[in-house]
Amino acid sequence: MARPLIADIDLDALRHNYCLARDLALNSQSLAVIKADAYGHGAIACARALADLAPAFGVACIEEAIALRQGGIEAPIVLLEGFFEAEELSSIDTLGLWTTVHSEWQLDALLTYSPRRPIATWLKVDSGMHRLGFSPQQAEQAWARLMAAPERVTDVHLMSHFATADALNSSYFRRQVAVLDTLAARLGAPTCLANSPATLAWPEAHGAWNRPGVMLYGSDPLEGANDASRRLAPVMTLRSEIIAVRELAEGEPVGYAGRWRAPRDSRIGVVACGYGDGYDRHARDGTPVLVDGIRAPLAGKVSMDMMTVDITDLPEADIGSSVVLWGSGPRGGRLPVDEVARYCDTISYTLLTGVLPRVPRRYHGGPVGTKSPDTPNH
Ligand SMILES: *Cc1c(COP(=O)(O)O)cnc(C)c1O
């Protein structure tokens, strides 16, 4: 039998989460952010599954957009960081992509390029993230230059990104909204601000467009869940099986460096999943997995191809028992990727995007009549 590790991707859950984002913001259009291979879920499969729902998609670079066009995705695709060199403008033009401009050099390049059709352009404003974008003062001039070039650019929006939208009572967040609102009012400009946490928790930040990302995959980006985020459904279930069982006497160590020592006579299940699959090696002892639907703690360092869990309290567990590393378990049980991330001192984004190509993706659900791309290795 093949190695049992699989990433099951529930496209119905993806559609459910997208509809939640959309319905929380009925006066906004919701762009589905599918950069980084749809946060590890497979960009083409996810875009096809959302094709009848999402009016546009967001990616980080032109290579990701080209792959989507080659996969048959025809909707507008926004380059969230714009182009990295001016040569990309001809592909942006021919592929009908939308661009962002965050820097003076990009603006110059855009305004000297003669496209076949004007290019939809989002002007990125630095409202407080201090990473990309024009300062509010610079943005006024940039806006005027864009407005003066209707043969080159169209559908110009102001765009900005939040630093602290996940903290539910952040005054810094309010300041960022105020900066952009003031500018937008002065220029009469439509806006695009909200990421997942702002989509879920900050209606005042909803603009002409929203940009939900991680919530589409069922991860809750808020510091504390709210009514909306509790309705998110996990999309990826990373599942494997126990491939060997060890009986250990009290005091015996497990795995590299013997980090975990049996505090009592113990049974250890060896699971086919390791950091060579993208499971985080920083996972602490005690990180939960679901064994036949019941929580069991990680015991010992994660190795490249395997990990070890303490199944002493699960006498039924044995070789072949199902193991869920995160996602949906049997009988409606769940192990949220956000919870696993906390045990790894990281965030769900790194766990999801970190699942490596060695792990076959297996797709379920999706709109009737669409076909998901063939799963590699299967
Ligand atoms: C990735 C990204 C998003 C989506 O953020 P989430 O926190 O995943 O919702 C939105 N906007 C920009 C500019 C991004 O780069």
The ligand as an ORCA input file, in Angstrom:
! r2SCAN-3c Opt
* xyz 0 1
  C      -2.054     37.855      1.552
  C      -2.748     39.113      1.431
  C      -4.093     39.240      1.820
  C      -4.856     38.123      2.490
  O      -4.545     38.141      3.849
  P      -5.235     37.101      4.871
  O      -4.728     37.496      6.194
  O      -4.771     35.736      4.458
  O      -6.688     37.263      4.701
  C      -4.722     40.440      1.609
  N      -4.070     41.476      1.041
  C      -2.779     41.402      0.676
  C      -2.117     42.585      0.073
  C      -2.080     40.238      0.860
  O      -0.793     40.183      0.488
*
